[in-house]
Amino acid sequence: MDRKQKNPADIFEKVMKYVDENYAKPLKIIDIAESFFVNPAYLGQLFIKRKNVSLNHYINSVRIEKSKELLANTGLKIYEIAVRTGFGDPNYFSAKFVEYTGKSPSEYRNSLSP
């Protein structure tokens, strides 16, 4: 990315795209900020200002949406989905899934069956 490119709207859109494309990898705000040549605090403020959520919340919400797709459309085990969506630890994944959806991954999957 060009160091001169500092338009907040451009940075915001590019970071969102980056998260959408790299959600399965370990994502740390400090590393994302460094990739886009901005201060981590600035990046965090930018997300709160433009999306009303923290960057970490956005990352987790992308991962949860992807995991919901995998739960609905595959027979993958919960731990496999945790790994494929960037959570890694199945217990952490399950806790975040409940936090964001109100259901465990298994409950969510079972609710899709007639």
N, CA, C and O atoms as CSV, one atom per row, in Angstrom:
chain,resi,resn,atom,element,x,y,z
A,1,MET,N,N,0.838,-1.173,0.000
A,1,MET,CA,C,0.000,0.000,0.000
A,1,MET,C,C,0.882,1.234,0.000
A,1,MET,O,O,1.929,1.243,0.647
A,2,ASP,N,N,0.485,2.251,-0.698
A,2,ASP,CA,C,1.220,3.497,-0.803
A,2,ASP,C,C,1.178,4.251,0.528
A,2,ASP,O,O,0.105,4.471,1.089
A,3,ARG,N,N,2.337,4.639,1.021
A,3,ARG,CA,C,2.403,5.351,2.302
A,3,ARG,C,C,1.670,6.687,2.255
A,3,ARG,O,O,1.211,7.164,3.292
A,4,LYS,N,N,1.549,7.299,1.091
A,4,LYS,CA,C,0.916,8.604,0.971
A,4,LYS,C,C,-0.607,8.507,1.045
A,4,LYS,O,O,-1.274,9.505,1.316
A,5,GLN,N,N,-1.148,7.352,0.814
A,5,GLN,CA,C,-2.592,7.161,0.760
A,5,GLN,C,C,-3.156,7.157,2.170
A,5,GLN,O,O,-3.025,6.163,2.885
A,6,LYS,N,N,-3.787,8.262,2.583
A,6,LYS,CA,C,-4.282,8.378,3.952
A,6,LYS,C,C,-5.757,8.778,4.009
A,6,LYS,O,O,-6.235,9.155,5.079
A,7,ASN,N,N,-6.485,8.712,2.915
A,7,ASN,CA,C,-7.901,9.044,2.922
A,7,ASN,C,C,-8.629,8.071,3.848
A,7,ASN,O,O,-8.604,6.864,3.605
A,8,PRO,N,N,-9.282,8.575,4.913
A,8,PRO,CA,C,-9.936,7.673,5.870
A,8,PRO,C,C,-10.942,6.715,5.233
A,8,PRO,O,O,-11.004,5.545,5.611
A,9,ALA,N,N,-11.721,7.194,4.280
A,9,ALA,CA,C,-12.709,6.318,3.630
A,9,ALA,C,C,-12.011,5.200,2.872
A,9,ALA,O,O,-12.459,4.054,2.906
A,10,ASP,N,N,-10.921,5.522,2.190
A,10,ASP,CA,C,-10.169,4.501,1.455
A,10,ASP,C,C,-9.545,3.482,2.410
A,10,ASP,O,O,-9.605,2.275,2.173
A,11,ILE,N,N,-8.953,3.978,3.477
A,11,ILE,CA,C,-8.337,3.081,4.454
A,11,ILE,C,C,-9.395,2.149,5.031
A,11,ILE,O,O,-9.192,0.938,5.110
A,12,PHE,N,N,-10.520,2.722,5.431
A,12,PHE,CA,C,-11.608,1.942,6.017
A,12,PHE,C,C,-12.070,0.846,5.062
A,12,PHE,O,O,-12.185,-0.312,5.462
A,13,GLU,N,N,-12.334,1.196,3.814
A,13,GLU,CA,C,-12.801,0.215,2.825
A,13,GLU,C,C,-11.754,-0.865,2.576
A,13,GLU,O,O,-12.087,-2.045,2.469
A,14,LYS,N,N,-10.503,-0.467,2.484
A,14,LYS,CA,C,-9.441,-1.438,2.217
A,14,LYS,C,C,-9.221,-2.373,3.401
A,14,LYS,O,O,-8.940,-3.557,3.216
A,15,VAL,N,N,-9.346,-1.849,4.604
A,15,VAL,CA,C,-9.198,-2.701,5.787
A,15,VAL,C,C,-10.363,-3.679,5.870
A,15,VAL,O,O,-10.164,-4.852,6.185
A,16,MET,N,N,-11.576,-3.210,5.592
A,16,MET,CA,C,-12.729,-4.120,5.588
A,16,MET,C,C,-12.519,-5.236,4.567
A,16,MET,O,O,-12.771,-6.405,4.857
A,17,LYS,N,N,-12.060,-4.873,3.381
A,17,LYS,CA,C,-11.803,-5.875,2.343
A,17,LYS,C,C,-10.705,-6.839,2.797
A,17,LYS,O,O,-10.807,-8.048,2.589
A,18,TYR,N,N,-9.673,-6.306,3.409
A,18,TYR,CA,C,-8.574,-7.135,3.905
A,18,TYR,C,C,-9.083,-8.157,4.920
A,18,TYR,O,O,-8.729,-9.334,4.852
A,19,VAL,N,N,-9.910,-7.707,5.858
A,19,VAL,CA,C,-10.471,-8.613,6.866
A,19,VAL,C,C,-11.361,-9.657,6.197
A,19,VAL,O,O,-11.286,-10.841,6.526
A,20,ASP,N,N,-12.194,-9.224,5.268
A,20,ASP,CA,C,-13.087,-10.155,4.568
A,20,ASP,C,C,-12.317,-11.243,3.826
A,20,ASP,O,O,-12.784,-12.377,3.719
A,21,GLU,N,N,-11.149,-10.900,3.320
A,21,GLU,CA,C,-10.349,-11.853,2.550
A,21,GLU,C,C,-9.384,-12.670,3.418
A,21,GLU,O,O,-8.905,-13.719,2.988
A,22,ASN,N,N,-9.100,-12.203,4.618
A,22,ASN,CA,C,-8.073,-12.841,5.452
A,22,ASN,C,C,-8.577,-13.271,6.824
A,22,ASN,O,O,-7.779,-13.498,7.733
A,23,TYR,N,N,-9.881,-13.384,6.980
A,23,TYR,CA,C,-10.475,-13.708,8.281
A,23,TYR,C,C,-9.958,-15.020,8.865
A,23,TYR,O,O,-9.956,-15.188,10.084
A,24,ALA,N,N,-9.523,-15.947,8.022
A,24,ALA,CA,C,-9.076,-17.257,8.506
A,24,ALA,C,C,-7.659,-17.213,9.085
A,24,ALA,O,O,-7.218,-18.164,9.731
A,25,LYS,N,N,-6.962,-16.124,8.853
A,25,LYS,CA,C,-5.596,-15.969,9.363
A,25,LYS,C,C,-5.629,-15.270,10.720
A,25,LYS,O,O,-6.620,-14.628,11.068
A,26,PRO,N,N,-4.548,-15.395,11.483
A,26,PRO,CA,C,-4.477,-14.606,12.721
A,26,PRO,C,C,-4.452,-13.118,12.361
A,26,PRO,O,O,-3.594,-12.676,11.596
A,27,LEU,N,N,-5.376,-12.363,12.903
A,27,LEU,CA,C,-5.453,-10.930,12.607
A,27,LEU,C,C,-5.304,-10.136,13.898
A,27,LEU,O,O,-6.087,-10.287,14.836
A,28,LYS,N,N,-4.287,-9.294,13.922
A,28,LYS,CA,C,-4.059,-8.410,15.065
A,28,LYS,C,C,-4.142,-6.978,14.564
A,28,LYS,O,O,-3.634,-6.650,13.491
A,29,ILE,N,N,-4.779,-6.139,15.344
A,29,ILE,CA,C,-4.958,-4.749,14.931
A,29,ILE,C,C,-3.618,-4.091,14.647
A,29,ILE,O,O,-3.484,-3.352,13.672
A,30,ILE,N,N,-2.639,-4.350,15.479
A,30,ILE,CA,C,-1.332,-3.720,15.283
A,30,ILE,C,C,-0.726,-4.109,13.929
A,30,ILE,O,O,-0.118,-3.275,13.258
A,31,ASP,N,N,-0.893,-5.367,13.532
A,31,ASP,CA,C,-0.356,-5.826,12.247
A,31,ASP,C,C,-1.140,-5.244,11.077
A,31,ASP,O,O,-0.558,-4.865,10.061
A,32,ILE,N,N,-2.456,-5.176,11.221
A,32,ILE,CA,C,-3.286,-4.592,10.160
A,32,ILE,C,C,-2.926,-3.120,9.996
A,32,ILE,O,O,-2.750,-2.645,8.874
A,33,ALA,N,N,-2.818,-2.402,11.102
A,33,ALA,CA,C,-2.470,-0.981,11.050
A,33,ALA,C,C,-1.118,-0.779,10.373
A,33,ALA,O,O,-0.954,0.123,9.552
A,34,GLU,N,N,-0.167,-1.616,10.720
A,34,GLU,CA,C,1.162,-1.523,10.120
A,34,GLU,C,C,1.096,-1.753,8.612
A,34,GLU,O,O,1.783,-1.073,7.850
A,35,SER,N,N,0.278,-2.702,8.180
A,35,SER,CA,C,0.134,-2.997,6.752
A,35,SER,C,C,-0.419,-1.811,5.972
A,35,SER,O,O,-0.124,-1.635,4.790
A,36,PHE,N,N,-1.230,-0.995,6.658
A,36,PHE,CA,C,-1.851,0.145,5.996
A,36,PHE,C,C,-1.206,1.472,6.401
A,36,PHE,O,O,-1.728,2.546,6.104
A,37,PHE,N,N,-0.066,1.379,7.082
A,37,PHE,CA,C,0.729,2.550,7.462
A,37,PHE,C,C,-0.061,3.558,8.284
A,37,PHE,O,O,0.037,4.766,8.070
A,38,VAL,N,N,-0.845,3.044,9.228
A,38,VAL,CA,C,-1.576,3.929,10.131
A,38,VAL,C,C,-1.343,3.476,11.570
A,38,VAL,O,O,-0.929,2.344,11.822
A,39,ASN,N,N,-1.612,4.361,12.486
A,39,ASN,CA,C,-1.498,4.070,13.908
A,39,ASN,C,C,-2.638,3.139,14.326
A,39,ASN,O,O,-3.776,3.345,13.906
A,40,PRO,N,N,-2.357,2.121,15.144
A,40,PRO,CA,C,-3.421,1.211,15.580
A,40,PRO,C,C,-4.583,1.923,16.277
A,40,PRO,O,O,-5.743,1.564,16.080
A,41,ALA,N,N,-4.267,2.931,17.092
A,41,ALA,CA,C,-5.333,3.675,17.779
A,41,ALA,C,C,-6.208,4.413,16.766
A,41,ALA,O,O,-7.431,4.453,16.900
A,42,TYR,N,N,-5.568,4.993,15.754
A,42,TYR,CA,C,-6.320,5.683,14.706
A,42,TYR,C,C,-7.232,4.701,13.973
A,42,TYR,O,O,-8.392,5.011,13.703
A,43,LEU,N,N,-6.715,3.538,13.658
A,43,LEU,CA,C,-7.510,2.534,12.951
A,43,LEU,C,C,-8.704,2.107,13.799
A,43,LEU,O,O,-9.813,1.953,13.286
A,44,GLY,N,N,-8.478,1.918,15.076
A,44,GLY,CA,C,-9.567,1.562,15.976
A,44,GLY,C,C,-10.636,2.642,16.031
A,44,GLY,O,O,-11.830,2.343,15.993
A,45,GLN,N,N,-10.208,3.895,16.121
A,45,GLN,CA,C,-11.148,5.017,16.148
A,45,GLN,C,C,-11.908,5.127,14.834
A,45,GLN,O,O,-13.099,5.440,14.819
A,46,LEU,N,N,-11.218,4.872,13.744
A,46,LEU,CA,C,-11.850,4.937,12.426
A,46,LEU,C,C,-12.994,3.931,12.327
A,46,LEU,O,O,-14.057,4.249,11.795
A,47,PHE,N,N,-12.780,2.733,12.832
A,47,PHE,CA,C,-13.836,1.711,12.782
A,47,PHE,C,C,-15.011,2.084,13.668
A,47,PHE,O,O,-16.165,1.913,13.274
A,48,ILE,N,N,-14.733,2.585,14.845
A,48,ILE,CA,C,-15.822,2.980,15.743
A,48,ILE,C,C,-16.619,4.128,15.125
A,48,ILE,O,O,-17.847,4.151,15.206
A,49,LYS,N,N,-15.923,5.070,14.514
A,49,LYS,CA,C,-16.592,6.223,13.903
A,49,LYS,C,C,-17.438,5.809,12.701
A,49,LYS,O,O,-18.561,6.290,12.544
A,50,ARG,N,N,-16.918,4.930,11.857
A,50,ARG,CA,C,-17.601,4.592,10.608
A,50,ARG,C,C,-18.543,3.401,10.708
A,50,ARG,O,O,-19.492,3.304,9.930
A,51,LYS,N,N,-18.304,2.503,11.639
A,51,LYS,CA,C,-19.092,1.269,11.698
A,51,LYS,C,C,-19.795,1.088,13.048
A,51,LYS,O,O,-20.615,0.184,13.209
A,52,ASN,N,N,-19.475,1.937,13.997
A,52,ASN,CA,C,-20.041,1.852,15.351
A,52,ASN,C,C,-19.650,0.577,16.093
A,52,ASN,O,O,-20.310,0.199,17.061
A,53,VAL,N,N,-18.607,-0.075,15.661
A,53,VAL,CA,C,-18.064,-1.243,16.356
A,53,VAL,C,C,-16.540,-1.176,16.282
A,53,VAL,O,O,-15.972,-0.516,15.412
A,54,SER,N,N,-15.900,-1.868,17.207
A,54,SER,CA,C,-14.440,-1.930,17.176
A,54,SER,C,C,-13.989,-2.815,16.014
A,54,SER,O,O,-14.767,-3.606,15.480
A,55,LEU,N,N,-12.743,-2.669,15.643
A,55,LEU,CA,C,-12.193,-3.520,14.588
A,55,LEU,C,C,-12.212,-4.980,15.024
A,55,LEU,O,O,-12.508,-5.860,14.215
A,56,ASN,N,N,-11.904,-5.251,16.281
A,56,ASN,CA,C,-11.970,-6.637,16.768
A,56,ASN,C,C,-13.380,-7.202,16.643
A,56,ASN,O,O,-13.559,-8.358,16.260
A,57,HIS,N,N,-14.376,-6.387,16.966
A,57,HIS,CA,C,-15.764,-6.833,16.838
A,57,HIS,C,C,-16.076,-7.135,15.369
A,57,HIS,O,O,-16.726,-8.134,15.062
A,58,TYR,N,N,-15.613,-6.275,14.473
A,58,TYR,CA,C,-15.849,-6.507,13.047
A,58,TYR,C,C,-15.181,-7.808,12.591
A,58,TYR,O,O,-15.789,-8.596,11.866
A,59,ILE,N,N,-13.953,-8.031,13.007
A,59,ILE,CA,C,-13.246,-9.264,12.644
A,59,ILE,C,C,-14.032,-10.476,13.133
A,59,ILE,O,O,-14.249,-11.426,12.382
A,60,ASN,N,N,-14.453,-10.439,14.386
A,60,ASN,CA,C,-15.223,-11.560,14.930
A,60,ASN,C,C,-16.554,-11.737,14.216
A,60,ASN,O,O,-16.983,-12.868,13.990
A,61,SER,N,N,-17.213,-10.647,13.857
A,61,SER,CA,C,-18.506,-10.777,13.173
A,61,SER,C,C,-18.336,-11.394,11.792
A,61,SER,O,O,-19.179,-12.181,11.360
A,62,VAL,N,N,-17.265,-11.050,11.097
A,62,VAL,CA,C,-16.982,-11.678,9.798
A,62,VAL,C,C,-16.739,-13.169,10.006
A,62,VAL,O,O,-17.272,-13.997,9.266
A,63,ARG,N,N,-15.948,-13.507,10.992
A,63,ARG,CA,C,-15.660,-14.916,11.272
A,63,ARG,C,C,-16.925,-15.683,11.656
A,63,ARG,O,O,-17.105,-16.827,11.239
A,64,ILE,N,N,-17.792,-15.069,12.438
A,64,ILE,CA,C,-19.040,-15.732,12.833
A,64,ILE,C,C,-19.928,-15.954,11.612
A,64,ILE,O,O,-20.512,-17.028,11.467
A,65,GLU,N,N,-20.040,-14.966,10.738
A,65,GLU,CA,C,-20.860,-15.135,9.526
A,65,GLU,C,C,-20.323,-16.265,8.653
A,65,GLU,O,O,-21.094,-17.065,8.122
A,66,LYS,N,N,-19.006,-16.330,8.506
A,66,LYS,CA,C,-18.406,-17.413,7.717
A,66,LYS,C,C,-18.649,-18.759,8.389
A,66,LYS,O,O,-18.914,-19.756,7.717
A,67,SER,N,N,-18.559,-18.784,9.708
A,67,SER,CA,C,-18.788,-20.051,10.415
A,67,SER,C,C,-20.246,-20.483,10.295
A,67,SER,O,O,-20.527,-21.679,10.213
A,68,LYS,N,N,-21.171,-19.536,10.285
A,68,LYS,CA,C,-22.584,-19.878,10.095
A,68,LYS,C,C,-22.796,-20.526,8.726
A,68,LYS,O,O,-23.563,-21.480,8.595
A,69,GLU,N,N,-22.115,-20.001,7.712
A,69,GLU,CA,C,-22.200,-20.604,6.371
A,69,GLU,C,C,-21.680,-22.039,6.395
A,69,GLU,O,O,-22.292,-22.938,5.816
A,70,LEU,N,N,-20.553,-22.248,7.064
A,70,LEU,CA,C,-19.976,-23.594,7.138
A,70,LEU,C,C,-20.856,-24.539,7.947
A,70,LEU,O,O,-20.994,-25.710,7.592
A,71,LEU,N,N,-21.443,-24.052,9.014
A,71,LEU,CA,C,-22.348,-24.884,9.812
A,71,LEU,C,C,-23.575,-25.285,8.996
A,71,LEU,O,O,-24.068,-26.407,9.115
A,72,ALA,N,N,-24.057,-24.376,8.178
A,72,ALA,CA,C,-25.266,-24.632,7.389
A,72,ALA,C,C,-24.996,-25.510,6.171
A,72,ALA,O,O,-25.858,-26.289,5.764
A,73,ASN,N,N,-23.819,-25.389,5.595
A,73,ASN,CA,C,-23.584,-25.997,4.282
A,73,ASN,C,C,-22.560,-27.118,4.243
A,73,ASN,O,O,-22.299,-27.680,3.180
A,74,THR,N,N,-21.977,-27.450,5.387
A,74,THR,CA,C,-20.988,-28.535,5.403
A,74,THR,C,C,-21.246,-29.437,6.604
A,74,THR,O,O,-22.028,-29.108,7.496
A,75,GLY,N,N,-20.588,-30.549,6.603
A,75,GLY,CA,C,-20.647,-31.454,7.746
A,75,GLY,C,C,-19.394,-31.368,8.596
A,75,GLY,O,O,-19.099,-32.274,9.376
A,76,LEU,N,N,-18.653,-30.270,8.443
A,76,LEU,CA,C,-17.416,-30.108,9.206
A,76,LEU,C,C,-17.694,-30.121,10.702
A,76,LEU,O,O,-18.742,-29.663,11.158
A,77,LYS,N,N,-16.749,-30.647,11.448
A,77,LYS,CA,C,-16.850,-30.656,12.904
A,77,LYS,C,C,-16.610,-29.235,13.428
A,77,LYS,O,O,-15.995,-28.406,12.757
A,78,ILE,N,N,-17.103,-28.977,14.623
A,78,ILE,CA,C,-16.995,-27.643,15.220
A,78,ILE,C,C,-15.535,-27.191,15.295
A,78,ILE,O,O,-15.228,-26.042,14.978
A,79,TYR,N,N,-14.637,-28.084,15.710
A,79,TYR,CA,C,-13.231,-27.676,15.825
A,79,TYR,C,C,-12.639,-27.344,14.454
A,79,TYR,O,O,-11.775,-26.474,14.350
A,80,GLU,N,N,-13.098,-28.034,13.395
A,80,GLU,CA,C,-12.609,-27.732,12.045
A,80,GLU,C,C,-13.087,-26.352,11.602
A,80,GLU,O,O,-12.345,-25.602,10.968
A,81,ILE,N,N,-14.309,-26.031,11.937
A,81,ILE,CA,C,-14.849,-24.714,11.590
A,81,ILE,C,C,-14.111,-23.630,12.370
A,81,ILE,O,O,-13.818,-22.564,11.830
A,82,ALA,N,N,-13.813,-23.899,13.630
A,82,ALA,CA,C,-13.055,-22.938,14.444
A,82,ALA,C,C,-11.725,-22.604,13.779
A,82,ALA,O,O,-11.338,-21.439,13.699
A,83,VAL,N,N,-11.036,-23.624,13.308
A,83,VAL,CA,C,-9.739,-23.422,12.658
A,83,VAL,C,C,-9.910,-22.703,11.322
A,83,VAL,O,O,-9.168,-21.765,11.027
A,84,ARG,N,N,-10.865,-23.125,10.522
A,84,ARG,CA,C,-11.061,-22.540,9.189
A,84,ARG,C,C,-11.515,-21.087,9.221
A,84,ARG,O,O,-11.337,-20.358,8.245
A,85,THR,N,N,-12.093,-20.669,10.321
A,85,THR,CA,C,-12.583,-19.293,10.398
A,85,THR,C,C,-11.682,-18.380,11.229
A,85,THR,O,O,-12.050,-17.244,11.528
A,86,GLY,N,N,-10.514,-18.873,11.598
A,86,GLY,CA,C,-9.537,-18.021,12.254
A,86,GLY,C,C,-9.619,-17.970,13.762
A,86,GLY,O,O,-8.835,-17.260,14.393
A,87,PHE,N,N,-10.541,-18.698,14.357
A,87,PHE,CA,C,-10.639,-18.698,15.818
A,87,PHE,C,C,-9.593,-19.607,16.447
A,87,PHE,O,O,-9.074,-19.313,17.524
A,88,GLY,N,N,-9.286,-20.711,15.774
A,88,GLY,CA,C,-8.285,-21.632,16.291
A,88,GLY,C,C,-8.800,-22.508,17.414
A,88,GLY,O,O,-9.011,-23.705,17.224
A,89,ASP,N,N,-9.002,-21.932,18.564
A,89,ASP,CA,C,-9.446,-22.672,19.747
A,89,ASP,C,C,-10.961,-22.889,19.697
A,89,ASP,O,O,-11.719,-21.920,19.684
A,90,PRO,N,N,-11.411,-24.147,19.669
A,90,PRO,CA,C,-12.850,-24.427,19.582
A,90,PRO,C,C,-13.657,-23.869,20.757
A,90,PRO,O,O,-14.806,-23.464,20.579
A,91,ASN,N,N,-13.072,-23.843,21.945
A,91,ASN,CA,C,-13.787,-23.291,23.099
A,91,ASN,C,C,-13.997,-21.788,22.957
A,91,ASN,O,O,-15.070,-21.269,23.263
A,92,TYR,N,N,-12.967,-21.099,22.494
A,92,TYR,CA,C,-13.078,-19.655,22.257
A,92,TYR,C,C,-14.097,-19.397,21.149
A,92,TYR,O,O,-14.929,-18.497,21.256
A,93,PHE,N,N,-14.023,-20.193,20.091
A,93,PHE,CA,C,-14.981,-20.081,18.994
A,93,PHE,C,C,-16.408,-20.248,19.504
A,93,PHE,O,O,-17.281,-19.440,19.188
A,94,SER,N,N,-16.643,-21.284,20.282
A,94,SER,CA,C,-17.992,-21.541,20.799
A,94,SER,C,C,-18.479,-20.393,21.674
A,94,SER,O,O,-19.639,-19.990,21.586
A,95,ALA,N,N,-17.600,-19.869,22.512
A,95,ALA,CA,C,-17.978,-18.747,23.382
A,95,ALA,C,C,-18.336,-17.514,22.555
A,95,ALA,O,O,-19.330,-16.844,22.835
A,96,LYS,N,N,-17.530,-17.216,21.541
A,96,LYS,CA,C,-17.815,-16.065,20.679
A,96,LYS,C,C,-19.085,-16.296,19.869
A,96,LYS,O,O,-19.865,-15.367,19.658
A,97,PHE,N,N,-19.295,-17.513,19.420
A,97,PHE,CA,C,-20.491,-17.826,18.641
A,97,PHE,C,C,-21.738,-17.566,19.489
A,97,PHE,O,O,-22.700,-16.962,19.016
A,98,VAL,N,N,-21.717,-18.020,20.728
A,98,VAL,CA,C,-22.852,-17.776,21.638
A,98,VAL,C,C,-23.023,-16.276,21.870
A,98,VAL,O,O,-24.143,-15.765,21.864
A,99,GLU,N,N,-21.915,-15.579,22.073
A,99,GLU,CA,C,-21.964,-14.133,22.312
A,99,GLU,C,C,-22.620,-13.395,21.146
A,99,GLU,O,O,-23.399,-12.467,21.361
A,100,TYR,N,N,-22.313,-13.799,19.921
A,100,TYR,CA,C,-22.796,-13.091,18.737
A,100,TYR,C,C,-24.156,-13.581,18.246
A,100,TYR,O,O,-24.883,-12.824,17.603
A,101,THR,N,N,-24.511,-14.830,18.535
A,101,THR,CA,C,-25.756,-15.383,17.977
A,101,THR,C,C,-26.779,-15.798,19.028
A,101,THR,O,O,-27.963,-15.940,18.723
A,102,GLY,N,N,-26.329,-15.989,20.250
A,102,GLY,CA,C,-27.240,-16.456,21.290
A,102,GLY,C,C,-27.415,-17.966,21.312
A,102,GLY,O,O,-28.167,-18.494,22.131
A,103,LYS,N,N,-26.726,-18.661,20.421
A,103,LYS,CA,C,-26.793,-20.128,20.351
A,103,LYS,C,C,-25.382,-20.682,20.253
A,103,LYS,O,O,-24.460,-20.006,19.798
A,104,SER,N,N,-25.232,-21.925,20.690
A,104,SER,CA,C,-23.952,-22.597,20.477
A,104,SER,C,C,-23.881,-22.995,19.002
A,104,SER,O,O,-24.911,-23.032,18.329
A,105,PRO,N,N,-22.688,-23.292,18.490
A,105,PRO,CA,C,-22.599,-23.746,17.098
A,105,PRO,C,C,-23.475,-24.974,16.832
A,105,PRO,O,O,-24.118,-25.058,15.786
A,106,SER,N,N,-23.502,-25.913,17.760
A,106,SER,CA,C,-24.336,-27.117,17.583
A,106,SER,C,C,-25.814,-26.764,17.574
A,106,SER,O,O,-26.569,-27.271,16.743
A,107,GLU,N,N,-26.234,-25.898,18.491
A,107,GLU,CA,C,-27.633,-25.469,18.516
A,107,GLU,C,C,-28.009,-24.769,17.216
A,107,GLU,O,O,-29.093,-24.983,16.674
A,108,TYR,N,N,-27.098,-23.930,16.724
A,108,TYR,CA,C,-27.355,-23.225,15.465
A,108,TYR,C,C,-27.532,-24.226,14.330
A,108,TYR,O,O,-28.493,-24.142,13.566
A,109,ARG,N,N,-26.610,-25.165,14.225
A,109,ARG,CA,C,-26.686,-26.174,13.160
A,109,ARG,C,C,-27.983,-26.974,13.274
A,109,ARG,O,O,-28.663,-27.198,12.272
A,110,ASN,N,N,-28.321,-27.398,14.467
A,110,ASN,CA,C,-29.540,-28.189,14.673
A,110,ASN,C,C,-30.805,-27.390,14.369
A,110,ASN,O,O,-31.811,-27.961,13.948
A,111,SER,N,N,-30.762,-26.081,14.578
A,111,SER,CA,C,-31.942,-25.250,14.306
A,111,SER,C,C,-32.224,-25.123,12.813
A,111,SER,O,O,-33.315,-24.715,12.417
A,112,LEU,N,N,-31.249,-25.468,11.994
A,112,LEU,CA,C,-31.422,-25.387,10.539
A,112,LEU,C,C,-32.097,-26.622,9.974
A,112,LEU,O,O,-32.615,-26.594,8.857
A,113,SER,N,N,-32.093,-27.701,10.733
A,113,SER,CA,C,-32.702,-28.958,10.280
A,113,SER,C,C,-34.201,-28.923,10.533
A,113,SER,O,O,-34.642,-28.470,11.590
A,114,PRO,N,N,-35.005,-29.408,9.548
A,114,PRO,CA,C,-36.461,-29.419,9.747
A,114,PRO,C,C,-36.900,-30.436,10.782
A,114,PRO,O,O,-38.093,-30.562,11.057
